[in-house]
Amino acid sequence: MSTLLDIENLWVKFPTRSGMFDAVRGVSFSLGKERLGIVGESGSGKSMTGRAILRLIRKPGIVEAGHINLHETNLLDLSERDMRKVRGEKISMVMQDPKFSLNPVVTVGDQIIEAYRLHAKASRAEARMKAIEMLEAVSIRDPERVMKAYPHEMSGGMGQRIMIAMMLIPNPEILIADEPTSALDVSVQGQVLSIMDKLVRERGMGLIFISHDLNLVSQFCDRVLIMYAGRIIEVCDADKLHEAQHPYTQGLLGSLPRFDQPKARLQVLDRDPQWRDAASVEGRP
């Protein structure tokens, strides 16, 4: 499997009054043309890892790494101008809540057209046709009407599909999806995942799927990285996630209700202080 992205010893730090806080600590992994899940509790460093790849950590945040290689290019060596060409064109990121990611005073059509024309030398008419095609690809009915609508007129599921369409219209090599289904009901969640899976497979892309839902990730992804306190503590094949060996992963799985194995009382995760300082596991296949 060819490697699209390779990350070595990634750290994300924030200065505070009480000293330096390490949000991501020594993370290393690679991504091929696969669906890679990153799971863990809130605050484990999942989203920070995704944002650091695209250098979206705002100051005074500090991003350090041995390298963040997109093919043979170290993204840390690029200027901000060159990084703007990478964002969207090479790597796109779907944020968690479309209500905070879409511009509320610009129509859906104009936002998607802008995303396309930013990376492609196309006329507005050509970009508009491409935007309609992309909305159809994410299973939005009546795309002409949606093009004229504003984000607040869309439901949560529609907003998430619009975000996916906007991020995929430049045809990137890698898609980072940060909790793309957390605000959706189960039926819409399945539709959005199906759309993402189809587009990723058809385009031969790499997908980083950030989530806290272990059951969802085990069904949808190919590999899973489990993060705790800013580190990767275990790497599993997704279909073998329920056979995980680390006590933290076992604790997360044990805290989930299961219909096939009902329990009178769910397990409470008992954290060991040694987990925080354990050596980080590399997430390479």
C-alpha positions as a Markdown table, in Angstrom:
| # | Residue | x | y | z |
|---|---|---|---|---|
| 1 | Met | 0.0 | 0.0 | 0.0 |
| 2 | Ser | 1.5 | 3.4 | -1.0 |
| 3 | Thr | 1.9 | 5.9 | 1.7 |
| 4 | Leu | 0.1 | 9.3 | 1.2 |
| 5 | Leu | 1.0 | 10.8 | 4.6 |
| 6 | Asp | 3.7 | 10.1 | 7.1 |
| 7 | Ile | 3.9 | 11.8 | 10.5 |
| 8 | Glu | 6.9 | 11.4 | 12.8 |
| 9 | Asn | 7.0 | 12.5 | 16.5 |
| 10 | Leu | 4.2 | 15.1 | 16.4 |
| 11 | Trp | 3.8 | 17.4 | 19.4 |
| 12 | Val | 1.2 | 20.2 | 19.9 |
| 13 | Lys | 1.9 | 22.5 | 22.9 |
| 14 | Phe | 0.2 | 25.4 | 24.5 |
| 15 | Pro | 1.9 | 27.8 | 27.0 |
| 16 | Thr | -0.2 | 28.4 | 30.2 |
| 17 | Arg | 0.3 | 30.2 | 33.4 |
| 18 | Ser | 1.3 | 27.0 | 35.1 |
| 19 | Gly | 3.7 | 25.9 | 32.4 |
| 20 | Met | 3.6 | 24.2 | 28.9 |
| 21 | Phe | 0.6 | 22.0 | 28.3 |
| 22 | Asp | 1.2 | 19.1 | 25.8 |
| 23 | Ala | -2.1 | 18.4 | 23.9 |
| 24 | Val | -0.4 | 15.9 | 21.5 |
| 25 | Arg | 2.7 | 14.1 | 22.6 |
| 26 | Gly | 5.0 | 12.2 | 20.2 |
| 27 | Val | 2.4 | 10.9 | 17.8 |
| 28 | Ser | 3.7 | 8.9 | 14.8 |
| 29 | Phe | 1.6 | 7.2 | 12.1 |
| 30 | Ser | 1.2 | 6.8 | 8.4 |
| 31 | Leu | -1.8 | 6.8 | 6.1 |
| 32 | Gly | -2.3 | 5.0 | 2.8 |
| 33 | Lys | -5.4 | 4.7 | 0.6 |
| 34 | Glu | -7.4 | 3.5 | 3.5 |
| 35 | Arg | -9.9 | 4.5 | 6.2 |
| 36 | Leu | -7.9 | 5.2 | 9.3 |
| 37 | Gly | -9.9 | 5.8 | 12.5 |
| 38 | Ile | -8.6 | 7.8 | 15.5 |
| 39 | Val | -10.6 | 7.3 | 18.7 |
| 40 | Gly | -10.4 | 8.3 | 22.3 |
| 41 | Glu | -12.1 | 10.3 | 25.0 |
| 42 | Ser | -12.7 | 14.1 | 24.7 |
| 43 | Gly | -9.4 | 15.8 | 25.3 |
| 44 | Ser | -7.3 | 12.9 | 24.1 |
| 45 | Gly | -5.8 | 14.9 | 21.3 |
| 46 | Lys | -7.7 | 13.5 | 18.3 |
| 47 | Ser | -8.9 | 16.8 | 16.8 |
| 48 | Met | -5.6 | 18.5 | 17.6 |
| 49 | Thr | -3.8 | 15.9 | 15.6 |
| 50 | Gly | -6.0 | 16.5 | 12.6 |
| 51 | Arg | -5.7 | 20.3 | 12.8 |
| 52 | Ala | -1.9 | 20.1 | 13.3 |
| 53 | Ile | -1.5 | 18.1 | 10.0 |
| 54 | Leu | -3.0 | 21.1 | 8.2 |
| 55 | Arg | -1.2 | 23.6 | 10.4 |
| 56 | Leu | -4.5 | 25.0 | 11.7 |
| 57 | Ile | -3.3 | 25.4 | 15.3 |
| 58 | Arg | -3.5 | 29.1 | 16.2 |
| 59 | Lys | -0.9 | 30.9 | 18.2 |
| 60 | Pro | 0.2 | 30.7 | 20.9 |
| 61 | Gly | -0.1 | 27.0 | 20.1 |
| 62 | Ile | 3.2 | 25.3 | 19.0 |
| 63 | Val | 3.4 | 22.4 | 16.5 |
| 64 | Glu | 6.6 | 20.4 | 16.4 |
| 65 | Ala | 7.4 | 17.2 | 14.5 |
| 66 | Gly | 10.2 | 15.2 | 13.0 |
| 67 | His | 8.2 | 15.6 | 9.8 |
| 68 | Ile | 4.7 | 15.7 | 8.4 |
| 69 | Asn | 5.3 | 14.3 | 5.0 |
| 70 | Leu | 2.7 | 14.5 | 2.2 |
| 71 | His | 4.4 | 12.1 | -0.2 |
| 72 | Glu | 8.0 | 13.6 | -0.1 |
| 73 | Thr | 7.0 | 17.1 | 1.0 |
| 74 | Asn | 7.4 | 18.1 | 4.6 |
| 75 | Leu | 4.4 | 20.4 | 5.3 |
| 76 | Leu | 6.3 | 22.0 | 8.2 |
| 77 | Asp | 8.8 | 23.4 | 5.7 |
| 78 | Leu | 6.2 | 25.2 | 3.5 |
| 79 | Ser | 5.3 | 28.8 | 3.7 |
| 80 | Glu | 1.8 | 29.8 | 4.7 |
| 81 | Arg | 1.1 | 30.7 | 1.1 |
| 82 | Asp | 2.1 | 27.3 | 0.0 |
| 83 | Met | 0.1 | 25.7 | 2.8 |
| 84 | Arg | -3.1 | 27.4 | 1.4 |
| 85 | Lys | -2.5 | 25.4 | -1.8 |
| 86 | Val | -2.3 | 22.2 | 0.2 |
| 87 | Arg | -5.5 | 22.9 | 2.2 |
| 88 | Gly | -8.4 | 21.7 | 0.1 |
| 89 | Glu | -6.4 | 20.8 | -3.0 |
| 90 | Lys | -4.3 | 18.1 | -1.4 |
| 91 | Ile | -5.9 | 17.6 | 2.1 |
| 92 | Ser | -9.4 | 18.6 | 3.1 |
| 93 | Met | -11.0 | 18.6 | 6.6 |
| 94 | Val | -14.6 | 18.2 | 7.4 |
| 95 | Met | -15.3 | 20.0 | 10.8 |
| 96 | Gln | -17.5 | 18.6 | 13.5 |
| 97 | Asp | -20.5 | 21.0 | 13.2 |
| 98 | Pro | -21.4 | 22.6 | 9.9 |
| 99 | Lys | -23.3 | 25.4 | 11.6 |
| 100 | Phe | -20.0 | 26.8 | 12.8 |
| 101 | Ser | -18.1 | 26.0 | 9.6 |
| 102 | Leu | -20.4 | 27.4 | 6.9 |
| 103 | Asn | -20.7 | 31.1 | 6.4 |
| 104 | Pro | -24.3 | 32.1 | 7.6 |
| 105 | Val | -24.6 | 35.1 | 5.3 |
| 106 | Val | -23.4 | 33.4 | 2.0 |
| 107 | Thr | -25.5 | 31.0 | 0.0 |
| 108 | Val | -24.6 | 27.3 | -0.1 |
| 109 | Gly | -23.9 | 27.6 | -3.9 |
| 110 | Asp | -21.5 | 30.5 | -3.6 |
| 111 | Gln | -19.5 | 28.8 | -0.8 |
| 112 | Ile | -19.1 | 25.6 | -2.9 |
| 113 | Ile | -18.3 | 27.6 | -6.0 |
| 114 | Glu | -15.6 | 29.6 | -4.1 |
| 115 | Ala | -14.1 | 26.4 | -2.8 |
| 116 | Tyr | -13.7 | 25.0 | -6.3 |
| 117 | Arg | -12.5 | 28.2 | -8.0 |
| 118 | Leu | -9.9 | 28.7 | -5.3 |
| 119 | His | -8.0 | 25.7 | -6.6 |
| 120 | Ala | -9.2 | 25.3 | -10.2 |
| 121 | Lys | -9.0 | 27.9 | -13.0 |
| 122 | Ala | -12.6 | 27.6 | -14.0 |
| 123 | Ser | -15.3 | 30.1 | -15.0 |
| 124 | Arg | -18.2 | 30.7 | -12.6 |
| 125 | Ala | -20.6 | 28.8 | -14.9 |
| 126 | Glu | -18.3 | 25.8 | -15.0 |
| 127 | Ala | -17.8 | 25.9 | -11.2 |
| 128 | Arg | -21.6 | 26.1 | -10.7 |
| 129 | Met | -22.1 | 23.0 | -12.8 |
| 130 | Lys | -19.4 | 21.2 | -10.8 |
| 131 | Ala | -21.0 | 22.3 | -7.5 |
| 132 | Ile | -24.4 | 20.9 | -8.6 |
| 133 | Glu | -22.7 | 17.6 | -9.6 |
| 134 | Met | -21.1 | 17.4 | -6.2 |
| 135 | Leu | -24.3 | 18.0 | -4.3 |
| 136 | Glu | -25.9 | 15.2 | -6.4 |
| 137 | Ala | -22.9 | 13.0 | -5.5 |
| 138 | Val | -23.7 | 13.5 | -1.8 |
| 139 | Ser | -27.3 | 12.5 | -2.3 |
| 140 | Ile | -28.9 | 15.9 | -2.0 |
| 141 | Arg | -32.2 | 16.1 | -3.8 |
| 142 | Asp | -33.0 | 19.3 | -5.7 |
| 143 | Pro | -29.5 | 20.7 | -5.7 |
| 144 | Glu | -30.7 | 23.8 | -7.7 |
| 145 | Arg | -32.8 | 24.8 | -4.7 |
| 146 | Val | -30.1 | 24.0 | -2.2 |
| 147 | Met | -27.6 | 26.2 | -4.2 |
| 148 | Lys | -29.7 | 29.2 | -3.5 |
| 149 | Ala | -30.4 | 28.5 | 0.2 |
| 150 | Tyr | -28.5 | 29.7 | 3.2 |
| 151 | Pro | -26.9 | 27.3 | 5.8 |
| 152 | His | -29.5 | 28.0 | 8.5 |
| 153 | Glu | -32.2 | 26.7 | 6.2 |
| 154 | Met | -30.6 | 23.3 | 6.1 |
| 155 | Ser | -31.0 | 20.4 | 8.6 |
| 156 | Gly | -28.0 | 19.0 | 10.4 |
| 157 | Gly | -27.7 | 16.1 | 8.0 |
| 158 | Met | -28.0 | 18.4 | 4.9 |
| 159 | Gly | -25.4 | 20.7 | 6.4 |
| 160 | Gln | -23.0 | 17.9 | 6.9 |
| 161 | Arg | -23.4 | 16.7 | 3.3 |
| 162 | Ile | -22.9 | 20.2 | 2.1 |
| 163 | Met | -19.6 | 20.4 | 4.1 |
| 164 | Ile | -18.5 | 17.0 | 2.6 |
| 165 | Ala | -19.3 | 18.3 | -0.9 |
| 166 | Met | -17.4 | 21.5 | -0.3 |
| 167 | Met | -14.3 | 19.7 | 1.0 |
| 168 | Leu | -14.3 | 17.1 | -1.8 |
| 169 | Ile | -15.0 | 19.3 | -4.8 |
| 170 | Pro | -11.3 | 20.2 | -5.2 |
| 171 | Asn | -10.6 | 16.4 | -5.5 |
| 172 | Pro | -8.1 | 16.1 | -2.6 |
| 173 | Glu | -5.9 | 13.1 | -1.9 |
| 174 | Ile | -6.7 | 13.0 | 1.8 |
| 175 | Leu | -9.9 | 13.7 | 3.7 |
| 176 | Ile | -9.8 | 14.4 | 7.5 |
| 177 | Ala | -13.3 | 14.0 | 9.0 |
| 178 | Asp | -13.6 | 15.3 | 12.6 |
| 179 | Glu | -16.6 | 13.8 | 14.2 |
| 180 | Pro | -18.6 | 14.2 | 11.0 |
| 181 | Thr | -21.7 | 12.3 | 12.3 |
| 182 | Ser | -21.8 | 13.1 | 16.0 |
| 183 | Ala | -24.7 | 15.6 | 15.6 |
| 184 | Leu | -26.8 | 13.3 | 13.4 |
| 185 | Asp | -29.4 | 10.7 | 14.2 |
| 186 | Val | -28.7 | 7.1 | 13.4 |
| 187 | Ser | -30.5 | 6.9 | 10.0 |
| 188 | Val | -28.8 | 10.1 | 8.6 |
| 189 | Gln | -25.5 | 9.0 | 10.1 |
| 190 | Gly | -25.6 | 5.8 | 8.1 |
| 191 | Gln | -26.4 | 7.8 | 4.9 |
| 192 | Val | -23.5 | 10.2 | 5.4 |
| 193 | Leu | -21.0 | 7.4 | 6.1 |
| 194 | Ser | -22.2 | 5.5 | 3.0 |
| 195 | Ile | -21.6 | 8.6 | 0.9 |
| 196 | Met | -18.1 | 9.2 | 2.4 |
| 197 | Asp | -17.2 | 5.5 | 1.9 |
| 198 | Lys | -18.3 | 5.6 | -1.8 |
| 199 | Leu | -16.5 | 8.8 | -2.6 |
| 200 | Val | -13.3 | 7.7 | -0.9 |
| 201 | Arg | -13.3 | 4.3 | -2.6 |
| 202 | Glu | -14.1 | 5.8 | -6.1 |
| 203 | Arg | -11.4 | 8.4 | -5.8 |
| 204 | Gly | -8.8 | 6.3 | -4.2 |
| 205 | Met | -8.4 | 8.7 | -1.3 |
| 206 | Gly | -7.0 | 8.3 | 2.2 |
| 207 | Leu | -9.5 | 9.0 | 5.0 |
| 208 | Ile | -8.7 | 10.0 | 8.6 |
| 209 | Phe | -11.9 | 9.4 | 10.6 |
| 210 | Ile | -11.8 | 11.1 | 14.0 |
| 211 | Ser | -14.5 | 9.8 | 16.4 |
| 212 | His | -15.3 | 8.8 | 20.0 |
| 213 | Asp | -17.7 | 6.1 | 18.8 |
| 214 | Leu | -15.7 | 2.8 | 19.0 |
| 215 | Asn | -18.5 | 0.7 | 17.6 |
| 216 | Leu | -19.0 | 3.0 | 14.6 |
| 217 | Val | -15.2 | 3.1 | 13.8 |
| 218 | Ser | -14.9 | -0.7 | 14.1 |
| 219 | Gln | -17.6 | -1.1 | 11.4 |
| 220 | Phe | -16.5 | 1.7 | 9.1 |
| 221 | Cys | -12.7 | 1.9 | 9.2 |
| 222 | Asp | -9.8 | -0.4 | 8.1 |
| 223 | Arg | -7.4 | 0.5 | 11.0 |
| 224 | Val | -7.8 | 2.2 | 14.3 |
| 225 | Leu | -5.5 | 4.3 | 16.4 |
| 226 | Ile | -6.5 | 4.6 | 20.1 |
| 227 | Met | -5.4 | 7.9 | 21.8 |
| 228 | Tyr | -5.1 | 8.6 | 25.5 |
| 229 | Ala | -3.7 | 11.9 | 27.0 |
| 230 | Gly | -2.2 | 13.0 | 23.7 |
| 231 | Arg | -0.5 | 9.7 | 22.8 |
| 232 | Ile | -1.3 | 6.6 | 20.7 |
| 233 | Ile | -1.4 | 3.8 | 23.1 |
| 234 | Glu | -2.7 | 1.0 | 20.8 |
| 235 | Val | -3.2 | 0.2 | 17.1 |
| 236 | Cys | -5.7 | -2.4 | 15.9 |
| 237 | Asp | -7.3 | -3.7 | 12.7 |
| 238 | Ala | -10.8 | -2.2 | 12.9 |
| 239 | Asp | -12.5 | -5.6 | 12.6 |
| 240 | Lys | -10.5 | -6.8 | 15.6 |
| 241 | Leu | -11.0 | -3.8 | 17.8 |
| 242 | His | -13.0 | -5.8 | 20.3 |
| 243 | Glu | -10.0 | -8.0 | 20.7 |
| 244 | Ala | -7.8 | -5.1 | 21.8 |
| 245 | Gln | -5.2 | -5.8 | 24.5 |
| 246 | His | -4.6 | -2.4 | 26.2 |
| 247 | Pro | -6.6 | -2.0 | 29.4 |
| 248 | Tyr | -7.7 | 1.5 | 28.4 |
| 249 | Thr | -9.2 | 0.2 | 25.1 |
| 250 | Gln | -10.8 | -2.7 | 27.0 |
| 251 | Gly | -12.2 | -0.2 | 29.5 |
| 252 | Leu | -13.7 | 2.0 | 26.7 |
| 253 | Leu | -15.3 | -1.1 | 25.1 |
| 254 | Gly | -16.6 | -2.3 | 28.5 |
| 255 | Ser | -18.3 | 1.1 | 29.1 |
| 256 | Leu | -20.5 | 0.7 | 26.0 |
| 257 | Pro | -23.9 | -0.9 | 26.3 |
| 258 | Arg | -24.4 | -3.9 | 24.1 |
| 259 | Phe | -27.7 | -5.5 | 23.0 |
| 260 | Asp | -26.1 | -9.0 | 22.5 |
| 261 | Gln | -24.5 | -8.9 | 26.0 |
| 262 | Pro | -26.7 | -6.8 | 28.4 |
| 263 | Lys | -25.2 | -5.9 | 31.8 |
| 264 | Ala | -26.9 | -4.8 | 34.9 |
| 265 | Arg | -24.1 | -2.3 | 35.5 |
| 266 | Leu | -21.7 | -0.8 | 32.9 |
| 267 | Gln | -17.9 | -0.9 | 33.6 |
| 268 | Val | -16.3 | 2.3 | 35.0 |
| 269 | Leu | -13.0 | 3.1 | 33.4 |
| 270 | Asp | -10.2 | 2.9 | 36.0 |
| 271 | Arg | -7.3 | 4.9 | 34.7 |
| 272 | Asp | -3.8 | 4.0 | 35.5 |
| 273 | Pro | -1.3 | 7.0 | 35.9 |
| 274 | Gln | 1.3 | 4.9 | 34.1 |
| 275 | Trp | -0.7 | 5.0 | 30.9 |
| 276 | Arg | 0.0 | 8.7 | 30.5 |
| 277 | Asp | 3.8 | 8.3 | 30.5 |
| 278 | Ala | 3.9 | 5.0 | 28.6 |
| 279 | Ala | 5.9 | 5.1 | 25.3 |
| 280 | Ser | 3.8 | 6.1 | 22.3 |
| 281 | Val | 2.9 | 3.4 | 19.8 |
| 282 | Glu | 3.5 | 4.0 | 16.1 |
| 283 | Gly | 0.4 | 3.8 | 13.9 |
| 284 | Arg | 2.1 | 2.4 | 10.9 |
| 285 | Pro | 0.7 | -0.7 | 9.0 |
